[in-house]
């Protein structure tokens, strides 16, 4: 619906201005017009949207250790099963979070300890749990940050100034395995007994509340967010860079949802990258954030507000710009 609000309508023919669909599993895509755009980069779902692949890319990057830690130590099963066993045995009371690599909406996620080792599915990704998250009124929350990438070679990325802060719906406690205490995913928490729209805020509202309660300015926390996004993009860029460019104009762009968690020491942690961030607006705050987000993203990506047949067949470049 948000797309229709921006003047777009669906079509079944090849003369589309934007292909809004799933991530293509091939880079052999040749647009019929320089004005056509695809809203996913090739393989983005398999690479960045897969928790196992993302963890492997980050942790095996030669640059990762040069940055301040921003990604929880992660074990990719079954390859890291013995290493996970040894680590958990040495730290039997440490909590970990177990996730299916391609899961979404909180499905299949569990909080586990060493005593749960043999019940962890063999294909899961297991990360150290951030034990001391920053809480507001005792409730854990995370940030959904929207990042528009219009090119990986060269890297061009834009961070939307507004976003969402999503709260767990029961008070945080590291002595419980209650998912409504630990997980902030709104889709999951809507199944809980305490869900209401007040558990989802605008990013700007959360930043002002953090400033009021903890003395860290909105600009300071926003800079931590930007630093974390920049470090992530710097590490993943080479993986997403195409082997060859098939068109003078890159036809791909993608709007990613970066899920970030702030701890009590004001360290920011990347939890995952969502290649299909929800554009639904179940709550008023969703529409207030996402409607202008999509409008700005389409504008930056260069989506024309005309039909392809009405556009010029070639782009004229003034001689003084050649």
Buried (B, 14 or more C-beta within 10 A) or exposed (E): EBBEEBEBEEEEEEEBBBBBEEBBEEBEBEBEBBBBBBBBBBBBBEBBBBBBBBBBBBBEBEEBEEBEEBBBEBBBBEEBBEEBBEBBEEEEEBBBBBBBBBBBEBEBBBBBBBEBBEEBBEEBBBBBBBEEBBBBEEBBBBBBBBBBBBBBEEBEBBBBEBBBBBBBBBBBEBEEBBBBBBBBBBBBBEEBEEBEEEBBBBBBEBBBBBBEEEEBEBEEBBEBBBBBBBBBBBBBBEBBBBEEEEEEBBBBBBBBBBBBBBEEEEBBBBBBBBBBBBBEBEBEBBBEBBBEBBBBBBEBBBBBEEEBEEBEEEEEEEEEEE
